[in-house]
Amino acid sequence: MTIRFLHAADIHLDSPLRGLEADPGAPVELIRGATRRALGKLVDLALDEDVALLLIAGDIYDGDWPDYGTGLFFAAQMARLTRAGRRVIVIRGNHDAQNRITRTLRLPEGVRVLDHCKPETVELADLGLAVHGQSFAEQAVKDNLARGYPPAMAGRLNIGLLHTCFEQAGGVHERYAPCTRADLMDRRYDYWALGHIHARQEWRDPWIVFPGNLQGRHINEPGPKGATLVSVDEGRIVSVESRIVDDFRWARVSADVTGCETNEQALARVQTALQTALDATEGRGLAVRVTLAGATALHGTLAAADLRVDVLNEARQLTPNLWIEGVELRTRPLRPPLEDRGDALGLLARRIDALVEAPPDDLLGDWPEQLEKKLPPNTLPDDRKPILARARDLLLARLAEG
């Protein structure tokens, strides 16, 4: 018998996508619907591939619902599956833990939410599967839940459903339900369907898979996002495939302006880099952070220019589906930097550098607070270093020209 199941995690339904305030033309409300459209595509994929089972490894929601619309949408999408005879097994993660979701709705028959008090096993005898899992009771689960999971069930393909930071995943993640590969191998399951890490990762013998989140939500979640399709034949896993279902994408784009002598030349390279990023999205909407880099005689000119407006203009000329999350200037002058000089100008440049790297608490006085009163909310970043660095670059560029 051949069956397929689909493994997804970290849907974060109705989570606001962050970081588009820099582009006043971005259709923010449309973009915020991306998590719903990604979930709809996941259900489409499950039906198209005729999967028998959908597994969701936590964080269906981003936290408590602002209203019942979030829960109603999820329930309606699950009903599309259950009406077609598909089954769904889910666990809660740190974002939708038992004690974080105060509103509830009855889910369709055929959707099973596993218990948060102890590990639970669902045997699907007709599919030859046994699914073991435990939901989070609260957000900050510090215990190693995997050690409490039951041993593999004989005569079944065993699947562990777990929301965990997993020590081998690396990176910086909240240390929730930590475990090691040895902990998972000790259960002797055939497949571990994990959630919590938003970048796709996988290991073999046994299969240990993070599918990544369903939809990128900010610039630090770039690239394609989706779920994992698993094929089982005669009780053995024969293929594990990444399937992309995201509706909107994030990317970091670098434009090398080395050797450019005019702003027009530099912006033409920006447009080329943007077009390359667009081509990779296959028609999806795209938000990008653009970095201009390289040695150029334009270093001072670019530091003084309003690059955000110039880059926005280049984006608008390509497509209305491209938005600018931010612009960074990482160019350097053709001549030796002022900091390398041994005269008074070099000393001044080095002292300015030192202030930027370790600014005194009172360096900026109360001007950030005064600005925040006059600007829209969240316009100024919490980290003041980028502002100081931009001011340093502009000042040193002017000094170098003098």
C-alpha positions as CSV (number, residue, x, y, z in Angstrom):
1,M,0.0,0.0,0.0
2,T,1.3,3.5,-0.9
3,I,0.2,6.5,1.0
4,R,1.3,10.1,1.4
5,F,1.2,12.5,4.3
6,L,2.0,16.2,4.5
7,H,4.0,17.8,7.3
8,A,3.7,21.5,8.0
9,A,4.5,23.8,11.0
10,D,4.6,27.3,12.1
11,I,1.7,28.7,10.1
12,H,1.4,31.7,12.4
13,L,-2.0,32.5,10.9
14,D,-2.9,36.2,10.7
15,S,0.6,37.2,11.9
16,P,1.4,40.7,10.7
17,L,4.2,40.9,8.2
18,R,6.7,43.3,9.5
19,G,9.2,45.8,8.0
20,L,7.4,47.5,5.1
21,E,7.0,50.9,6.7
22,A,10.0,52.1,4.6
23,D,7.8,51.8,1.4
24,P,4.8,54.0,1.6
25,G,3.3,52.4,-1.5
26,A,3.2,48.9,-0.1
27,P,-0.3,47.4,0.1
28,V,0.1,46.4,3.7
29,E,-3.4,45.0,4.2
30,L,-3.0,42.8,1.1
31,I,0.4,41.6,2.3
32,R,-1.0,40.7,5.8
33,G,-3.3,38.3,4.1
34,A,-0.4,36.2,2.9
35,T,-0.5,33.7,5.8
36,R,-4.1,32.9,5.0
37,R,-3.4,32.4,1.3
38,A,-0.4,30.2,2.2
39,L,-2.6,28.0,4.3
40,G,-5.1,27.8,1.5
41,K,-2.3,26.7,-0.8
42,L,-1.3,24.0,1.7
43,V,-4.8,22.6,1.7
44,D,-4.8,22.7,-2.1
45,L,-1.5,20.8,-2.1
46,A,-2.9,18.2,0.2
47,L,-5.9,17.6,-2.0
48,D,-3.9,17.7,-5.2
49,E,-1.4,15.1,-3.9
50,D,-4.2,13.0,-2.4
51,V,-2.6,12.8,1.0
52,A,-4.2,10.7,3.6
53,L,-3.0,12.8,6.5
54,L,-1.9,16.4,7.4
55,L,0.4,16.8,10.4
56,I,0.9,20.3,11.9
57,A,3.8,20.6,14.3
58,G,2.7,23.6,16.3
59,D,2.2,27.4,16.0
60,I,-0.9,27.3,13.9
61,Y,-1.6,30.7,15.4
62,D,0.7,33.6,16.2
63,G,-0.9,34.1,19.7
64,D,-4.4,34.7,21.0
65,W,-6.8,35.6,18.2
66,P,-7.6,39.3,17.9
67,D,-11.1,38.1,17.0
68,Y,-12.9,34.9,15.9
69,G,-12.0,35.4,12.3
70,T,-8.7,33.7,12.7
71,G,-10.2,30.5,14.1
72,L,-13.0,30.5,11.7
73,F,-10.6,30.6,8.8
74,F,-8.5,27.8,10.1
75,A,-11.6,25.6,10.8
76,A,-13.0,26.3,7.3
77,Q,-9.7,25.2,5.7
78,M,-9.5,22.0,7.7
79,A,-13.1,21.3,6.8
80,R,-12.1,21.3,3.1
81,L,-9.8,18.4,4.0
82,T,-12.1,16.4,6.3
83,R,-15.0,16.6,3.8
84,A,-12.6,14.9,1.3
85,G,-11.8,12.2,3.8
86,R,-8.4,13.4,4.9
87,R,-7.4,13.4,8.5
88,V,-5.5,16.1,10.4
89,I,-3.4,15.7,13.6
90,V,-1.9,18.8,15.2
91,I,0.0,19.9,18.3
92,R,0.2,23.3,19.9
93,G,3.5,25.2,20.1
94,N,4.9,28.1,22.1
95,H,2.8,30.7,20.1
96,D,-0.5,28.8,20.4
97,A,0.1,27.0,23.7
98,Q,-3.0,25.8,25.7
99,N,-2.8,28.8,28.1
100,R,-2.3,31.4,25.4
101,I,-5.4,30.9,23.3
102,T,-8.5,32.1,25.2
103,R,-11.0,31.8,22.4
104,T,-12.0,28.4,21.1
105,L,-14.0,26.9,18.2
106,R,-15.0,23.3,17.7
107,L,-12.9,21.9,14.9
108,P,-14.3,19.5,12.2
109,E,-14.5,15.8,12.9
110,G,-11.3,14.3,11.6
111,V,-9.1,17.0,13.2
112,R,-7.3,15.8,16.3
113,V,-5.4,18.2,18.6
114,L,-3.1,16.1,20.8
115,D,-3.1,16.5,24.6
116,H,-1.0,19.0,26.4
117,C,-0.7,17.1,29.7
118,K,1.2,14.1,28.5
119,P,2.3,12.4,25.2
120,E,-0.6,10.9,23.2
121,T,-0.6,8.2,20.5
122,V,-3.0,8.1,17.6
123,E,-3.0,4.7,15.8
124,L,-4.2,4.8,12.2
125,A,-4.5,1.1,11.6
126,D,-5.9,1.5,8.0
127,L,-2.9,3.6,7.1
128,G,-0.3,1.5,9.0
129,L,0.7,4.6,11.0
130,A,1.1,5.5,14.6
131,V,1.5,9.2,15.4
132,H,2.9,10.3,18.8
133,G,2.9,13.8,20.1
134,Q,2.3,16.4,22.9
135,S,1.0,19.9,22.7
136,F,2.6,22.8,24.8
137,A,0.6,23.6,27.9
138,E,2.3,27.0,28.2
139,Q,4.6,29.1,26.1
140,A,7.9,28.5,27.8
141,V,8.2,24.7,27.9
142,K,11.7,24.1,29.2
143,D,11.4,20.3,29.7
144,N,12.6,17.7,27.2
145,L,9.2,16.4,26.0
146,A,10.8,13.9,23.7
147,R,12.0,11.8,26.5
148,G,8.5,11.2,27.6
149,Y,7.2,10.0,24.3
150,P,6.3,6.2,24.2
151,P,8.5,3.6,22.4
152,A,7.7,2.8,18.7
153,M,4.6,0.8,18.1
154,A,5.4,-2.6,16.5
155,G,4.0,-3.2,13.1
156,R,3.4,0.5,12.4
157,L,5.4,3.3,10.7
158,N,5.9,5.6,13.7
159,I,5.8,9.4,13.5
160,G,6.8,11.8,16.3
161,L,5.1,15.2,16.2
162,L,7.1,17.7,18.3
163,H,7.6,21.4,18.7
164,T,11.3,21.9,19.8
165,C,14.4,23.9,19.4
166,F,16.4,20.7,18.7
167,E,20.0,21.1,19.6
168,Q,21.3,20.1,16.2
169,A,19.3,22.8,14.4
170,G,21.7,25.6,15.4
171,G,21.0,29.3,15.1
172,V,19.3,31.5,17.7
173,H,15.9,30.2,18.8
174,E,14.0,30.2,22.0
175,R,15.0,27.1,23.9
176,Y,11.6,25.5,24.1
177,A,11.3,21.7,24.6
178,P,15.0,21.1,24.0
179,C,16.2,17.7,22.9
180,T,19.1,16.0,21.1
181,R,19.3,13.7,18.1
182,A,20.1,10.9,20.6
183,D,16.8,11.6,22.4
184,L,14.9,11.2,19.1
185,M,16.7,8.1,17.9
186,D,16.1,6.5,21.3
187,R,12.3,6.4,20.5
188,R,13.0,4.3,17.3
189,Y,10.5,6.3,15.2
190,D,10.7,6.3,11.4
191,Y,10.0,10.1,11.0
192,W,10.1,13.1,13.3
193,A,7.8,15.9,12.2
194,L,9.2,18.9,14.0
195,G,8.2,22.5,14.3
196,H,9.6,25.8,15.8
197,I,12.6,26.4,13.5
198,H,11.5,28.6,10.6
199,A,14.2,27.5,8.2
200,R,13.9,24.1,6.5
201,Q,16.3,21.4,7.8
202,E,16.4,17.7,7.6
203,W,18.5,14.7,8.8
204,R,18.3,11.0,7.9
205,D,18.4,7.7,9.7
206,P,15.8,8.3,11.0
207,W,14.2,11.2,9.1
208,I,14.1,14.3,11.3
209,V,12.6,17.2,9.5
210,F,11.8,20.9,10.1
211,P,9.7,22.0,7.1
212,G,10.2,25.6,8.0
213,N,7.3,28.1,8.3
214,L,4.6,28.2,5.8
215,Q,5.0,31.9,5.0
216,G,7.9,34.2,5.6
217,R,6.9,37.1,7.9
218,H,9.9,39.5,7.8
219,I,13.3,40.1,6.2
220,N,15.0,37.5,8.5
221,E,12.8,34.8,7.0
222,P,13.8,35.1,3.3
223,G,13.4,32.7,0.4
224,P,10.9,30.0,-0.5
225,K,8.7,28.6,2.3
226,G,6.4,25.6,2.4
227,A,5.8,22.1,3.8
228,T,7.1,18.5,3.4
229,L,5.4,15.8,1.4
230,V,6.3,12.2,2.5
231,S,5.5,9.1,0.5
232,V,5.3,5.7,2.2
233,D,5.2,2.4,0.4
234,E,4.6,-0.9,2.2
235,G,5.4,0.6,5.5
236,R,8.7,2.3,4.4
237,I,9.4,6.0,3.7
238,V,10.4,6.2,0.0
239,S,10.6,9.9,-0.5
240,V,10.7,13.2,1.4
241,E,10.1,16.3,-0.7
242,S,10.0,20.0,0.0
243,R,6.9,21.7,-1.5
244,I,6.6,25.5,-1.7
245,V,3.3,27.1,-0.8
246,D,4.2,30.7,0.2
247,D,2.2,33.6,-1.2
248,F,4.7,36.4,-0.6
249,R,8.5,36.4,-0.3
250,W,11.3,38.3,1.3
251,A,14.8,38.7,0.0
252,R,18.1,40.5,0.6
253,V,19.5,42.0,-2.6
254,S,23.0,43.2,-3.1
255,A,24.0,45.5,-5.9
256,D,27.8,45.8,-6.6
257,V,28.4,49.4,-7.7
258,T,32.2,49.0,-8.0
259,G,33.5,51.3,-10.6
260,C,30.3,53.3,-11.1
261,E,30.9,56.9,-11.9
262,T,27.3,58.3,-12.0
263,N,24.2,57.7,-9.9
264,E,22.5,56.5,-13.0
265,Q,25.0,53.7,-13.5
266,A,24.6,52.7,-9.8
267,L,20.9,52.7,-10.0
268,A,20.9,50.6,-13.2
269,R,22.8,47.9,-11.3
270,V,20.3,48.1,-8.5
271,Q,17.5,47.6,-11.0
272,T,19.3,44.6,-12.5
273,A,19.7,43.0,-9.1
274,L,16.0,43.6,-8.3
275,Q,15.0,42.0,-11.6
276,T,17.0,38.9,-10.8
277,A,15.3,38.6,-7.4
278,L,11.9,39.1,-9.0
279,D,12.5,36.4,-11.5
280,A,13.1,33.9,-8.7
281,T,9.7,34.5,-7.1
282,E,7.7,33.0,-10.0
283,G,5.1,35.8,-9.9
284,R,4.8,36.2,-6.1
285,G,4.9,39.5,-4.4
286,L,8.4,40.4,-3.1
287,A,9.8,42.7,-0.3
288,V,13.5,43.3,-0.5
289,R,16.2,44.9,1.5
290,V,18.7,46.4,-0.9
291,T,22.4,46.8,-0.1
292,L,24.7,48.9,-2.3
293,A,28.3,47.7,-1.9
294,G,31.7,48.1,-3.5
295,A,34.5,50.7,-4.0
296,T,33.2,53.7,-5.9
297,A,33.9,57.4,-6.5
298,L,30.2,57.8,-5.7
299,H,30.7,56.9,-2.0
300,G,30.2,60.4,-0.8
301,T,27.5,61.2,-3.2
302,L,25.5,58.1,-2.3
303,A,25.8,58.8,1.4
304,A,24.3,62.2,0.9
305,A,21.5,61.1,-1.4
306,D,18.1,59.9,-0.4
307,L,18.7,56.4,-1.6
308,R,15.4,55.1,-0.4
309,V,13.5,57.3,-2.8
310,D,15.9,56.4,-5.6
311,V,15.5,52.7,-5.0
312,L,11.8,52.9,-4.6
313,N,11.7,54.6,-8.0
314,E,13.7,51.7,-9.6
315,A,11.3,49.2,-8.0
316,R,8.2,51.0,-9.3
317,Q,9.6,50.9,-12.8
318,L,9.8,47.1,-12.7
319,T,6.4,45.9,-11.2
320,P,3.8,46.9,-8.7
321,N,4.5,43.6,-6.9
322,L,7.9,44.7,-5.6
323,W,8.3,46.6,-2.3
324,I,11.3,47.9,-0.6
325,E,11.8,46.9,3.1
326,G,15.0,48.9,3.5
327,V,18.1,50.3,1.9
328,E,21.7,49.9,3.2
329,L,24.8,51.6,2.0
330,R,28.0,49.5,2.3
331,T,30.1,51.2,-0.3
332,R,33.6,52.5,0.4
333,P,35.7,55.3,-1.2
334,L,38.3,54.7,-3.9
335,R,40.9,56.7,-2.0
336,P,42.3,55.4,1.3
337,P,39.9,55.9,4.2
338,L,40.4,59.0,6.4
339,E,40.8,56.7,9.4
340,D,44.2,55.6,8.0
341,R,45.7,59.0,7.8
342,G,48.2,60.1,10.5
343,D,47.1,63.8,10.6
344,A,44.5,65.6,12.6
345,L,41.8,64.6,10.0
346,G,42.6,61.0,10.6
347,L,42.4,61.4,14.3
348,L,39.0,63.0,14.0
349,A,37.8,60.2,11.8
350,R,38.9,57.6,14.3
351,R,37.2,59.4,17.2
352,I,34.0,59.5,15.2
353,D,34.3,55.8,14.5
354,A,34.7,55.1,18.2
355,L,31.6,57.1,19.1
356,V,29.6,55.1,16.6
357,E,30.9,51.8,17.8
358,A,30.4,52.6,21.5
359,P,28.1,55.6,21.9
360,P,27.8,57.2,25.3
361,D,24.3,57.0,26.7
362,D,23.8,60.7,26.5
363,L,25.3,61.1,23.0
364,L,22.0,61.8,21.3
365,G,20.4,63.7,24.1
366,D,16.6,63.7,23.8
367,W,16.4,64.2,20.1
368,P,15.2,60.6,19.4
369,E,12.3,61.2,21.8
370,Q,11.5,64.5,20.2
371,L,11.6,63.0,16.7
372,E,9.3,60.1,17.8
373,K,6.7,62.7,18.8
374,K,6.6,64.0,15.2
375,L,7.0,60.8,13.2
376,P,4.6,57.9,12.7
377,P,4.9,55.1,15.2
378,N,7.8,52.7,14.9
379,T,9.6,54.9,12.3
380,L,12.9,55.1,14.3
381,P,14.6,51.7,15.0
382,D,15.2,50.7,18.5
383,D,18.9,50.3,17.6
384,R,20.4,53.7,17.1
385,K,23.7,52.4,15.7
386,P,22.5,52.4,12.0
387,I,21.5,56.1,12.3
388,L,24.8,57.0,13.8
389,A,26.7,55.0,11.1
390,R,24.8,56.8,8.4
391,A,25.6,60.1,9.9
392,R,29.3,59.1,10.2
393,D,29.4,58.0,6.6
394,L,27.9,61.3,5.4
395,L,30.2,63.4,7.6
396,L,33.4,61.5,6.6
397,A,32.4,61.7,2.9
398,R,32.1,65.4,3.2
399,L,35.4,65.7,5.0
400,A,37.1,63.6,2.4
401,E,35.8,65.9,-0.4
402,G,37.1,69.0,1.4
